[in-house]
């Protein structure tokens, strides 16, 4: 089942609870939380206290994307605050398997993210451990960037690997996702679509979610 994961990076932080409630009414099941440290990526966003506040405000699945150095030092705190999935970057840790196992040991689902220039082959040996692979379709650090089409081939490669290996990890895409490319991403094999400005940057976030859902549904229609 394809899912849209609105990214609160593009939400109004003065009205964060209201923005989350709006997309929840539109039927979304998860919220994407982008955590940036100003070191691994050239921006600073939010930390553990915001995740804890979100957990109090909603029962939606909290999908936390850690764009930070030394994720092992912080993943337990994010999980304790309410993160149900923690995704770390392949490029941010020297011991990827151990870092992913740490997430699992603390009771959360584990995801691994790939920057645009990082090949899928670099995570071959952890695919049986992860619950999610996040394909970055922009260079991480800022919202509102233009989608990089190279992400499509990586998603297709992951979908083929998943089938060949008999695995069940989800494929997620993050960066520049909107109504112009979400159908192509669906056909490539993506399961979870992170969308920020294309939802929270519109006058009606709930309607934006519905529009994206319609595009996903259209991608599954076979014309004869």
N, C-alpha and C positions, 0 to 999 in steps of 0.2 A: 504494500500500500504506500503510494507516494505521499510524502508529507512536506508541507511548507513550514519552515522554521524562521519566523520573523526575528531579525537581529535588532536587539535593543540599542546597538551602537547608533542607529539612526532615529531612535525615539526621542521624545521630549522628556528630559530627565526631571523637569519640574512637574511632569504629569505622567510619570512612568507607570504607576499603577493603573491609571485610566487607559493608557495606550495598550498595556498588556491585556486589560479586560476587553478592549475593543476587538483585538484579534482573537481572543478566546471565544467571544460571541460568534465570530466568523468560522469557528470550528477547528482552529489549529490545536495541535496536541503538544507542541513543544516550542520553547523559546530559546533562541541562540544568544549566548552571552560571550562577547568578545573581550578578552582580557589582554591588555598590552602593557609592556613595562618600560617603553622608551629605550630599550637596549636591543632586544631581539628584533623589534620593529621600531620605526621612527615615530612613535606616538605613545601616549599614555592614556589609558581609558579608565577602567574600574577595577575594584578588588573584591576581597571576601565580604566586606560589609554590604555591598550592593546585592550580592548573591543571597546573603542571609535575609535581606529585606524582601527580595523577590519571593523567596521561599514562604515568607509570611503572607504575601499578597496573592499568591496563586498556587494552584495544585498542578499546573502544567509541568511537563517534563523539562528540566533545565539542562540544556546542552552547552557546556562551558568549553570554550575554545581558548586554550592558554597559548598566547603568542608571547612567550616569556623565556628568558634564560633560566637554567636550573629549575625545571618544573618540579623535580622531586621534592624540593623544599616547600612547595606550596600546595601540591595536589591534595594532601590530607586535609588541609584547612578548607579548601573549596568543597570537598566532599562533605565534611562536617557541617558546612554552611547550607548544604542542600543540593549541590550539583549531583545529577544522576548519571551524566556522562561527562567525562573529562577527556578532551582531545589535546594531545601534545604534538609538537612538531618533530619530525624525523631529524631536522637540522639543528634542533635545540638541545639534544642530549647525546652524550657519547655512548650511553648504554641503553639503547632503545628498549630492548626486551625487558630489562630490569625495571625501567621506568613505567612501562605498560603494566607489568605485573604488580607494581606498587599500587597503581590505580585499582586494579582488580582486588587486591588484598584489603583495600579499604572500602570495598562494597559497591563500587560504581562500575559502570560500563567504561571501556577504554577505547579511545579513538586515536588514530595517527593521522597527521596532516602532512601534505606535500606542497611545498612552494612550487610556483610555475616551472622553474628550471630543474626541479628534482625528479629524476626518473622513478617510475613505478617499481623498477627492479630493486631499488634500495630498501624496500620493505617486504620483499618476497618471504623472508624468514620469520615475519611476525604476523602474517595474514591469518594464521590459525589461532592467534591469540586475541586479535582485535574484534570489537563489535562494530566498528565504523572506520571507514577511510575517508578523509576529507581532502578533496581536490581543490586547491586554491586556484581560482580563475582570475585573480588579480594578484599583484604583489602585496602582501599583507601590510597593514598599518593604517589605512584610511578607508572610510566608506565612500561610496559614490564613484568608484573607479570604473573604467570601461572594461568590459568582459574580454578576456583573452581566449580566442577560439581553440588554442592548443589544448585546453582542458577537455574538449570533447574526445580527442583520441585517447587521453589518459583514462577517462571514464569508460570508454569502450574496452580498453585493455584490462581494466579492473573487473569489468563485468564478465569478460571472457575467462579471466583467471578464476574468478569466483565459481563459475560453472564447472570449469575443468577440474578444480580441486575439491568440489563438493562442499564449499564453505557457505556461510550465511551472513557475512558482514554486510552492513549497509554502506552504500556509496553516497557521499554527501558532496555538494558543490557550494562554494562560497566566493562571491565577488561578481558584481555586475549582473546578477540574475534578474531578469525582467521578462515581460511578455514577448519580447522579440526573440528570446533564445530558450525559453523554458521547455518548449515542445521538443526542440532538438536535443536538449539535455535529457529529457525523458526517454526519447528513442535511443539515446546512447547507453542507457542503463542506470541513470541516477535515481536514487530513492528519496533523498532529502535535499530540499532546495532552500538554502539560506538566502533570504532577501531582506535588505535593510531599507535603503532609500526608495526602492520601488514599492514599498508598503508604507513605511512611516513618513516618507517624503511626499505623500499624496494627501489631498484633502480628506479622504475617507479610507482609513486603513483597512476596515472590514471589507469594503468593496474591492479594494486592491487585491486582497487575499482571494476573494471569489473570482476575480478576473484571472488570476494566476491558476487557480484550480481548473477553470474552464479550458485554459491552454493545455494543461497537463492531460485532461480528459480527451481533448481533441487529438493528442498525439497517439492515443491508443485506438483511434477509429481507423479501420481499414477500408479504403475506398476500392471498389471493384467496378 
